[in-house]
Amino acid sequence: MTKHSQIDSIVFQREIPVRHEVDVFVAGGGPAGVAAAAAAGRQGARVFLAEGHSCFGGMGTAAMVPAFMQFGDGENFLAAGIGE
């Protein structure tokens, strides 16, 4: 015979007003978030990009982390798309 404990639950409900009607919501303005928002916007989508810091660019900008992929080989520019 096994003992079963009763698990209680709490129901939480809150109404949140809709401020923006969008097609795409992007959470985070790092390199991937900015690229995703720009790509969706270029396709005609209504985009909302939410960023928690005071700037875009993720930790590369907010914390001045210099470890980003090179866009070139020293002579030629190798990136394309949003990177370009």
C-alpha positions, 0 to 999 in steps of 0.5 A: 500500500502506497501513500499518496499526498494531495497536491494543492494548486493555486490559480492565478489570473490577471488581465493584461491590456493589449498595447500593440497588434503585431504579427511577430513578437521578438524577445531580445535585441541581441544579434539574432533578435535584431536580425529576426525583427529586421527580416520579418519587417522586410517581409511586411510583418508588423513586428514588436522587438522587446529588449530588457537592456537600454540598447540593442546588440545583446551582451556585445553592446551592453557588457562590451563583450568583444568576442564576435564572429569576424565579418571578413578575412582582413581583406574581403568582406564575407558577411551577407544578408543582415550582417552586411 
